[in-house]
Amino acid sequence: MKLFLALLFFSFTLFASQGFISVSELQQKINDSNLVLLDVTDYKTYKKGHINNALQVDIAKFRNKVGSYQIMKSSNEIEKLAQSLGINNDSEIVIYGHGNEKELLQESYVALALIVNGAKNISILDGGYLAWTFQSNLLSSTDTVSARKGNFTAEYNPNILVDIDYVKNSIGKVAMLDARPTGLYYGTALSKGVKRAGHIKGAMSSFWGDKFLKDETLRSDDELKEIFLTGYGLNSDDEVILYCTGGLQASMNWYILYSHLGFKNAKLYDASLREWGNSDDTPMERFKWELFKK
């Protein structure tokens, strides 16, 4: 068994990509002409200090409200937004926040939106701005940065985002991971804006925050592989559907799987329980822990 797992981990790493960038790695690239730094914090916090040449970006510009839920804007809208941020087709994009849970999820959702629309070179700064201020020998800036218009051309990937019908048809056939805290999954608490407690039938609990340490740096690759490969019995070529309350928490699970661990069949149900849990004909389970069996 140990030999099998070792071989599995070895083959798994062949498909892995970075996904996260360290402070030292970013320092080496900081003067590259094709580098685009995106700061997802609010403007007031951004003005107090940010990485030099970083642009402040509002996640609300990436999403549209549809009824009780929000979903990603169209490719045409994302393309225009990316161009306004100075993103070119060959840009290296690094996204970071200022050290709170909400911004971690904004980082992964912005990355998701750009990847869905064809961006190839994206990283999240491991540890965010807090790590940068402690580890970098470069001064921060309080200047507001204006970007030149980029030439980014969106190429929509239809194999990442899925809708309610796709999820319905996948129950019992595809592994699903619920990114919310365990109490919301189990049904002892109710997700904000969702009228039904519990989780999508057949889904497994996988709280997104468990993938990080207290300093908001990512857990080691060995630990992440133990979570996803050993714990959930997944392989890197498996299809996996990620969801949460409204798309943000699931975007971090998706990003770790897709961009860091090489799960190129990882998919995200963007509307999540704000749609599913407010419908009357969608199967849900409460007070039950589930495991997916192939």
Secondary structure, 3 states (H helix, E strand, C coil): CHHHHHHHHHHHHCCCCCCEECHHHHHHHCCCCCEEEEECCCHHHHHHCECCCCEECCHHHHEEEECCEEEECCHHHHHHHHHHCCCCCCCEEEEECCCCHHHHHHHHHHHHHHHHCCCCCEEEECCHHHHHHHHCCCCCECCCCCCCCCCCCCCCCCCCEECHHHHHHHCCCCEEEECCCHHHHHCCCCCCCCCCCCEECCCEECCHHHHECCCCCECCHHHHHHHHHHHCCCCCCCCEEEECCCCHHHHHHHHHHHHHCCCCCEEEECCHHHHHCCCCCCCEECCCCCCCCC
